[in-house]
Amino acid sequence: MQNDPELSGKYLGTITKDFVVVADSIKEASYQIRKQGFSEFPIFPIAKVEIPIGQLLIPREDLNLSWNYYATYIDEFVNRKLIENVDEFKAAYKDPDEFCCLFVVDEKLTSFVFVPYPED
């Protein structure tokens, strides 16, 4: 599992632009998911429309964003059969203190991408 090269041109611009705005909130949500013992593998689905994965964390209208940001973790993805090989996913998962695991949902694409948090 790697960052999807299809993502680079078409999506990374809007994702990066949004991510700068929401990074602190996402990083705090990731920390809370881990601290409260829900999972060591937080995942943040993003979509331009409402999706039934996770809990809505940041609606795009609230901050004039391109994407809605949701919060969940690996268990929901396994239960929904969106992750088939859990060991492979865990091996590819990057340090959640340094990277955000986004799950990009668009009409023609679903893909995991790891985005580094901006440095303080």
Stockholm file with secondary structure:
# STOCKHOLM 1.0

chainA/1-120         MQNDPELSGKYLGTITKDFVVVADSIKEASYQIRKQGFSEFPIFPIAKVEIPIGQLLIPREDLNLSWNYYATYIDEFVNRKLIENVDEFKAAYKDPDEFCCLFVVDEKLTSFVFVPYPED
#=GR chainA/1-120 SS CCCCHHHHHHHHHHHHHHHHHHHHHHHHHHHHHHHTTSCSCEEEEEESSCCSSSEEEECGGGGTCSSEEEEEEHHHHHHTTSCSCHHHHHHHCCCTTTEEEEEEEETTEEEEEEEECCCC
#=GC SS_cons         CCCCHHHHHHHHHHHHHHHHHHHHHHHHHHHHHHHTTSCSCEEEEEESSCCSSSEEEECGGGGTCSSEEEEEEHHHHHHTTSCSCHHHHHHHCCCTTTEEEEEEEETTEEEEEEEECCCC
//
